[in-house]
Amino acid sequence: MPFMKGREPIRRTLNYLNAGRLVLKDKIKIFSVAYNINGKNNLGAKEFVFWYLPQIQYKNPDVQVATLKNLTPSPFIKCYFEDGRKILVDVDNKSKEEILEHLINTVGKSKEVLDQEAIAAEKKDNPANFGIGCERPCICEVYGQVPCPGVVPLPKFMRGKYRNQVD
């Protein structure tokens, strides 16, 4: 498989991307991470970008995600809101897990909100569906449809047995 090449190809699987826990609030439009490649104080931010940034991008398709490498002496994460506000998160000397937990608590949606959105996003039962497990067990119960042949016999021109004998 071509997508299973490179460093840690597990990061490109759907199971891994769906397992992301950080879903940003709706008002966040830009999520930027600034870090250096070298230095121990940047190790947590570097690993955070490597492991969790693909999940954040997958879970938040409407958010612009930017990474800024080697532009700052200390690593930080900045979130820009749609009304112009900014949140600056210092991630100096923090591990990738600590950074993720802090972001979930500050700029992530709460568990209750995620549960409510999941319930609202579920496929609602379509009233046009019929069959076992639906509101109507048979199409004949829908207004304007032909009644069940078991209750009212179909006209002979609608039956295949008579239509095929016309030859």
VOGU-3710 file (C-alpha; in Angstrom, 3 decimals, decimal comma):
1> mpfmkgrepi> 0,000/0,000/0,000  1,509/3,335/-1,003  0,245/5,250/2,038  2,037/2,848/4,402  5,487/4,241/3,567  7,549/6,764/5,462  8,025/7,503/9,137  5,241/6,095/11,318  2,689/5,360/8,576  0,062/4,601/11,234
11> rrtlnylnag> -0,537/8,384/11,348  -2,213/8,202/7,937  -4,788/5,522/8,752  -8,444/6,434/9,287  -8,602/4,639/12,627  -5,753/6,765/13,947  -7,185/10,010/12,557  -10,646/9,290/13,992  -9,131/8,605/17,425  -8,185/12,271/17,852
21> rlvlkdkiki> -9,605/13,792/21,026  -9,167/17,504/20,279  -12,131/19,058/18,482  -11,705/22,820/18,487  -14,499/25,239/19,297  -16,457/26,569/16,324  -15,192/30,146/16,736  -11,537/29,175/16,204  -10,444/29,816/12,633  -6,615/29,528/12,760
31> fsvayningk> -4,492/27,181/14,881  -0,728/27,808/14,705  2,175/26,004/16,357  5,631/27,606/16,544  8,642/25,529/17,616  12,295/24,838/16,908  13,639/21,558/15,612  16,570/21,550/18,040  16,571/21,864/21,817  15,101/19,947/24,727
41> nnlgakefvf> 12,551/22,623/25,537  11,030/22,109/22,047  10,813/18,311/22,199  7,188/18,198/23,434  5,989/20,640/20,778  7,891/18,768/18,064  6,326/15,429/19,090  2,915/17,095/19,433  3,128/18,279/15,814  4,330/14,858/14,658
51> wylpqiqykn> 1,689/12,775/16,450  -1,381/14,941/17,085  -1,456/17,572/14,340  -2,803/15,151/11,666  -5,653/14,242/14,021  -6,413/17,916/14,702  -6,481/18,672/10,975  -8,762/15,696/10,305  -11,192/16,484/13,119  -11,313/20,234/12,305
61> pdvqvatlkn> -11,583/20,607/8,523  -12,704/24,268/8,683  -9,709/25,401/10,749  -6,519/26,595/9,103  -3,547/24,855/10,735  -0,102/26,433/10,443  3,271/25,248/11,725  6,131/27,691/12,132  9,551/26,049/12,448  12,731/27,708/13,713
71> ltpspfikcy> 11,235/31,197/14,024  11,016/31,595/17,785  13,277/30,857/20,769  10,486/29,272/22,813  7,637/27,083/21,517  4,034/28,259/21,677  0,581/27,606/20,216  -1,617/30,483/19,110  -5,339/30,218/18,339  -7,107/32,982/16,418
81> fedgrkilvd> -10,850/33,471/16,868  -13,250/34,762/14,219  -13,862/37,977/16,193  -10,150/38,873/16,250  -9,238/37,576/19,703  -6,145/35,408/20,191  -5,116/32,806/22,736  -1,431/32,183/23,334  -0,472/28,852/24,952  3,082/28,403/26,225
91> vdnkskeeil> 4,280/24,842/25,582  7,895/25,276/26,727  9,255/22,104/28,409  5,891/20,303/28,269  5,304/16,795/26,953  2,988/16,122/24,028  0,349/14,628/26,356  0,423/17,659/28,674  0,016/19,966/25,672  -2,927/17,946/24,353
101> ehlintvgks> -4,709/17,844/27,721  -4,245/21,595/28,184  -5,631/22,320/24,713  -8,612/20,019/25,254  -9,452/21,889/28,464  -8,989/25,405/27,047  -9,891/25,485/23,331  -11,557/22,099/22,844  -15,253/21,338/22,893  -16,531/19,702/26,057
111> kevldqeaia> -17,665/16,085/26,179  -21,312/17,130/26,594  -21,217/19,350/23,495  -19,604/16,570/21,450  -22,270/14,110/22,604  -25,073/16,524/21,667  -23,543/17,104/18,228  -23,208/13,359/17,670  -26,889/12,832/18,494  -27,917/15,674/16,163
121> aekkdnpanf> -25,734/14,320/13,365  -27,242/10,833/13,507  -29,322/9,897/10,526  -32,908/10,594/11,340  -35,480/8,044/10,235  -36,807/9,098/6,869  -40,630/8,892/6,663  -40,270/7,580/3,100  -38,511/4,437/4,366  -40,584/1,305/4,721
131> gigcerpcic> -39,962/-2,269/5,734  -38,959/-4,129/8,892  -37,789/-1,750/11,610  -39,271/1,350/9,973  -42,362/3,384/10,704  -44,320/1,670/7,904  -43,974/-2,050/7,275  -45,322/-1,803/3,716  -45,309/0,773/0,905  -49,104/0,391/0,593
141> evygqvpcpg> -49,540/2,418/3,774  -48,117/5,509/2,059  -50,822/7,769/0,613  -51,152/7,510/-3,164  -49,612/4,056/-3,485  -51,254/0,910/-4,807  -52,850/-1,121/-1,985  -51,413/-4,477/-0,939  -52,270/-7,285/-3,386  -53,127/-9,461/-0,385
151> vvplpkfmrg> -55,961/-7,109/0,566  -57,119/-5,769/-2,804  -56,262/-7,794/-5,930  -54,221/-5,960/-8,544  -55,816/-5,302/-11,916  -54,895/-7,934/-14,501  -52,868/-5,524/-16,640  -50,532/-4,969/-13,683  -49,858/-8,668/-13,188  -46,965/-10,199/-15,089
161> kyrnqvd> -48,787/-13,491/-15,582  -51,512/-11,857/-17,697  -49,297/-9,256/-19,366  -46,920/-11,938/-20,671  -49,775/-14,062/-22,081  -51,004/-11,301/-24,369  -48,525/-12,456/-27,095
//
